């Protein structure tokens, strides 16, 4: 997992509420055995017409959204099934953070476990960013804030352990394995105490 500390990126804006994981990546694209290539199927039914041609009116197909590293959406993003593929598709597409009014609980958990930063900002800041597709902001996980180009900073909350893992680029298993010597010392001490 790539560490996230601070990065600057353009915003792609999809101002829709209640986007569920089947809209993020439809079930028919879940047959693969790797995460690579899932970004091509991100919002497939919205991004392409029945013949597979890009829909020019879809926000992520617009020129100002190309290469954007931050997706700004409405409320209740990632609701629905517990589909890790939705997070993988966003990451494979190049999205490093999603800014929303709120998230589905399972999506938020999957995002944090897989290196995608879900951010909830104050409503007025969220609305301002929703109205600014193509603009650039800085996401600073160390400071727990999003900064606009004019320097205005907006704080966001993130679980302490999830923040630690994202800052260091480790998942839960990597973290557990890094504690192996402490676990072994505890087990030796515990075994000795029970004799």
N, C-alpha and C positions, 0 to 999 in steps of 0.2 A: 504494500500500500504506500502510495506517495505521501510524504508528510505535508500537512497544510499548516503554514505559519501566517504568511501574509502574501496576498497576490492581488494584482490589479487586472480587471477584465471588463469586457463590454457586457451589457445587459441584453438578453433576448427576453421579450415580454409576451407572455401568453395569458391575457387577462380573463381567465376562466376559473370559476369556482367548481369544487367537487370533481376534480379530475381523478378518476380511479386508475388503478394499476393496469387494467385491461385497455384503457385508452393510451396510457403511457407506452405499453408494449402489448399488442394483442396476443392472445394465447397461441395462435398458430405459429408464432415465432419462437416458441419456447422449446423447440425440439433439439436444438444444438447442445453440444457437450462442453462448450467453452463460452467465455464471456465476450470474446472478441467478435466484432461484427454486429453486435446487437444494436449499436447506435444507428445503423442503417434502417432499422425497423422502429425507431423511436417515433411515436405518434403516427404510425404508418397509415392508419385510416383517415387521419386528418391531413397529413402532409401530401398524400398522393391520391390521384383520382383512380377510378376502376381500371384504367389502362396503365397505371403505374407512373403517370406523369406528375411532376410536382405541381401542387396547387399554388399559383402565385399569390393568392390572397391569404394563405396561411402564414401567421406571424413568423414562424421559424424558417420559412422559405424566403423571406425578404432579405435583401442585401445587408441591411444593418444588423441582422441576426447571425450572419455567417461568422463562424469562429468565436461566437460569444461563449464565455466561460461561466456565466451566471444566468440562471433562468429565474425570472420573476413571474409568479403566477398568482391566482386568487387565493381563496380560503379552502381548507380541507383538502389539500393536495395529497395525492397518494392514498386516498381512501380505498376501501375494497379489500381484495385478497392480499395475502402475505407473499407477494411476488418479488423476490429479490432481483429478478431479471429487470424490473423497472429501474432500480438503482443502477444496475450494471449497464443498461442501455443509455441512461443519462451520462454516466461516466465515460462510456465508449464514444459517445457523441462529443465529448470534450467539456461537459458541464462539471464544474467543481463544487458549486454551491447552488442551492435553490432558496429563493426568498419568497415566503408565502405568508398569508394572514394566519394560517394554521396548517397543521399536517395531520394525516392519519397516523395514529400511534405506531402501528406496525411498520409503516413506511419510514417514519422517523428513526425507529430502531434499526431497520435494515440499512438506512443511509449512513448512520453513525458507525455501524459495524463494518461498512464497506468503503469508507473514505469519501463519502459525499456529505458536505456540510449543509444541514437544513437550518435555515435562519428565519426566525420570526422577529419582525421589527414592529415598533409602535405603528398604529394604524395610519397616522398622517405621513410618516416616512415611507411606509409600504405603498401608499397611494401615490406619493411623489415619484417613486421609482417605477411604478406601473405606468406612469405617464411619460417615461423617459427611455423608450427603446433605443438601443445603440449607444447610450451614454456609458461612460466608464466609472466604476467605483473600485475602491480598495476594500477587500475583506481582510481584516486583521484578527485572526483567531487568538493570537497572544493577548491582545488588548480587548478582545470580545466586542469589536465594533466594526461597522461598515462606514467608510468615509467617502463622501461625494467629492467630485473634482474641486469644488470650492472649499474643501476642508471640513465641511460639516460632518460631525461624527454621530452615529446612532448606535447605541449599545444593543447587544443581544445576549441572551442567556444560553448556556450550553452546560450539560452535565460535566462535572469535574473529571471523572474517569474517561468519558468519551473524548473530552478535550485533550487530555494527556495522550491518549492513543492516537488521535489525529495529528497532534503536534509532532509526535515521534514516528508516525507512519507504521504503527503496529496494530494488529488486530488482537482480539482477546486471547487467542491461542499463543501468538507471539509473546504477549505480555506474560502469560502464565509460564511459558517455557523460560523466559528471562528470569523467573523467580525460582528456578529449579534448585539451586544450591540452598536457598532459604527453606524450601519445602523439605528437602532431604534432611537438613539440620533439625527442623521441627520434628520430623518423623523419627529420627534417631533419639532425640530428647524424649519424645512421647513413649517410644518403645522402652527406653531405659527406665522411665518412671513407672511403667506398668509391671516391671519385673519384681 
